[in-house]
Amino acid sequence: MITVMAAAVLAALPVTATTAAPARPVSPEAEFLIAAHQGNLAQITAGRLAARKGEVSSVRKLGKRFVAYHRKLDAQVRAAAAALEVRLPAEPNSEQLTLNERYQATSGREFDTLFVSTQISAYERAAKLARIVLRTTTDPTVRKIVVTAVPAIEKNRDALTATRNRIALEQPRQ
């Protein structure tokens, strides 16, 4: 059963031809912690960009909220990784880095639309991964992180969806 979690975590960690595959972690829990840490790093960067570049006030507010939340979550992930002797990477994965480059290259409503749509997808993947981890992990530290994260994942996804709907209503009709 734990291999289901490993496969899901590996699917969340894309490796492209431009990046070398890291040494494979020794456990699914390690894979989860690595994926969560990289996700947190990406979300902190994306949140900072949204707080600065968002045209719609709700995008700027979400950006600030994501920075604060993911810093807090990453502190828990780093503590768990230290306890389990998992070495965490220093930066997001290549897919996350590419997305942050896209955020940097856009502005105005284009930024808001890109940010909200990609973040909804990211939070949907996070919710799916959380369900898998809760079904499969036996590690109490990892379980506690996920149990604590689930309500925030749902709340952030709902806020993003509401913002997406608000942006769509404000779009001029062609």
PLY file of the C-alpha trace (Angstrom):
ply
format ascii 1.0
element vertex 174
property float x
property float y
property float z
element edge 173
property int vertex1
property int vertex2
end_header
0.00 0.00 0.00
2.85 2.38 0.72
3.99 2.00 -2.90
0.84 3.83 -4.03
2.06 6.86 -2.09
5.52 6.52 -3.58
4.11 6.44 -7.11
1.92 9.48 -6.43
4.79 11.44 -4.95
7.07 10.50 -7.82
4.41 11.68 -10.26
4.43 15.03 -8.47
8.20 15.30 -8.94
8.74 15.62 -12.69
12.25 15.15 -14.04
13.04 16.75 -17.38
15.94 16.30 -19.72
17.46 19.51 -18.37
17.67 18.26 -14.80
19.55 15.30 -13.46
17.53 12.85 -11.45
18.39 13.14 -7.76
19.34 10.08 -5.77
16.12 8.27 -4.99
14.91 8.83 -1.41
14.87 5.76 0.80
11.16 5.92 1.69
7.82 7.21 0.46
7.76 9.53 3.46
11.08 11.00 2.35
9.67 11.45 -1.15
6.62 13.20 0.30
8.75 15.53 2.44
10.91 16.43 -0.55
7.85 17.13 -2.73
6.20 19.15 0.05
9.35 21.20 0.64
9.80 21.96 -3.05
6.12 22.86 -3.28
6.46 25.20 -0.31
9.49 26.92 -1.83
7.60 27.39 -5.10
4.49 28.67 -3.33
6.47 31.19 -1.29
8.03 32.59 -4.47
4.71 32.58 -6.33
2.97 34.20 -3.37
5.52 36.99 -3.24
5.02 37.62 -6.95
1.23 37.64 -6.56
1.42 40.03 -3.61
3.51 42.39 -5.72
2.16 41.91 -9.25
-1.51 41.06 -8.76
-3.85 43.56 -10.36
-6.89 42.31 -8.46
-6.73 42.89 -4.72
-7.86 39.33 -3.95
-4.85 37.98 -5.89
-2.51 40.20 -3.86
-4.17 39.04 -0.63
-3.91 35.40 -1.65
-0.24 35.90 -2.44
0.44 37.27 1.04
-1.59 34.46 2.60
0.29 31.79 0.63
3.67 33.18 1.69
2.71 33.12 5.37
1.08 29.69 5.21
3.81 27.97 3.22
6.56 29.36 5.44
4.79 27.88 8.43
4.14 24.57 6.68
7.72 24.37 5.45
9.01 24.78 8.99
7.04 21.65 9.92
8.30 19.80 6.84
11.92 20.74 7.56
11.58 19.61 11.18
10.11 16.28 10.09
12.82 15.87 7.47
15.51 16.53 10.08
13.93 13.98 12.43
13.77 11.38 9.66
17.23 12.34 8.35
15.88 13.34 4.94
18.04 15.72 2.93
15.88 18.40 1.31
16.72 20.15 -1.98
17.56 23.84 -2.01
15.09 24.84 -4.70
11.76 23.90 -6.30
11.67 21.28 -9.05
12.15 22.24 -12.69
8.42 22.41 -13.43
7.88 24.77 -10.50
10.84 26.93 -11.53
9.47 27.19 -15.06
6.06 28.21 -13.76
7.60 30.93 -11.60
9.43 32.20 -14.69
6.06 32.41 -16.45
4.68 34.38 -13.51
7.60 36.80 -13.73
7.07 37.29 -17.47
3.39 38.27 -17.18
1.61 41.23 -15.66
-1.83 42.72 -15.11
-4.89 40.59 -15.72
-2.80 38.06 -17.62
-0.77 37.49 -14.44
-3.91 37.23 -12.30
-5.52 34.69 -14.64
-2.34 32.61 -14.95
-1.67 32.69 -11.22
-5.19 31.71 -10.20
-5.63 28.94 -12.78
-2.26 27.32 -12.10
-2.68 27.61 -8.34
-6.09 25.92 -8.51
-4.40 23.03 -10.33
-1.59 22.94 -7.77
-4.02 22.84 -4.84
-6.08 20.11 -6.55
-2.89 18.02 -6.89
-2.03 18.77 -3.25
-5.49 17.59 -2.12
-5.11 14.36 -4.11
-1.63 13.73 -2.70
-2.89 14.44 0.83
-5.63 11.80 0.43
-3.06 9.25 -0.77
-0.64 10.03 2.06
-3.38 9.77 4.67
-4.38 6.34 3.32
-0.86 4.99 3.16
1.61 6.50 5.61
2.36 4.90 8.93
4.67 7.71 10.05
2.91 9.83 12.71
4.96 12.96 11.94
4.07 12.89 8.24
0.44 12.08 9.05
0.23 15.08 11.41
1.62 17.43 8.75
-0.94 16.23 6.21
-3.88 16.27 8.63
-2.99 19.85 9.56
-2.57 20.86 5.91
-5.85 19.46 4.53
-8.16 22.25 5.82
-5.75 24.91 4.52
-5.54 23.19 1.14
-9.34 23.22 0.88
-9.64 26.80 2.09
-6.98 28.06 -0.34
-8.50 26.14 -3.25
-11.92 27.62 -2.45
-10.48 31.14 -2.23
-8.73 30.66 -5.57
-11.94 29.42 -7.18
-13.87 32.41 -5.85
-11.16 34.75 -7.16
-11.23 33.03 -10.56
-15.00 33.55 -10.71
-14.64 37.22 -9.71
-12.00 37.80 -12.38
-14.23 36.13 -15.01
-17.14 38.40 -14.10
-14.94 41.47 -14.38
-13.59 40.54 -17.83
-14.91 42.79 -20.57
-17.18 40.95 -23.00
-15.92 40.71 -26.57
0 1
1 2
2 3
3 4
4 5
5 6
6 7
7 8
8 9
9 10
10 11
11 12
12 13
13 14
14 15
15 16
16 17
17 18
18 19
19 20
20 21
21 22
22 23
23 24
24 25
25 26
26 27
27 28
28 29
29 30
30 31
31 32
32 33
33 34
34 35
35 36
36 37
37 38
38 39
39 40
40 41
41 42
42 43
43 44
44 45
45 46
46 47
47 48
48 49
49 50
50 51
51 52
52 53
53 54
54 55
55 56
56 57
57 58
58 59
59 60
60 61
61 62
62 63
63 64
64 65
65 66
66 67
67 68
68 69
69 70
70 71
71 72
72 73
73 74
74 75
75 76
76 77
77 78
78 79
79 80
80 81
81 82
82 83
83 84
84 85
85 86
86 87
87 88
88 89
89 90
90 91
91 92
92 93
93 94
94 95
95 96
96 97
97 98
98 99
99 100
100 101
101 102
102 103
103 104
104 105
105 106
106 107
107 108
108 109
109 110
110 111
111 112
112 113
113 114
114 115
115 116
116 117
117 118
118 119
119 120
120 121
121 122
122 123
123 124
124 125
125 126
126 127
127 128
128 129
129 130
130 131
131 132
132 133
133 134
134 135
135 136
136 137
137 138
138 139
139 140
140 141
141 142
142 143
143 144
144 145
145 146
146 147
147 148
148 149
149 150
150 151
151 152
152 153
153 154
154 155
155 156
156 157
157 158
158 159
159 160
160 161
161 162
162 163
163 164
164 165
165 166
166 167
167 168
168 169
169 170
170 171
171 172
172 173
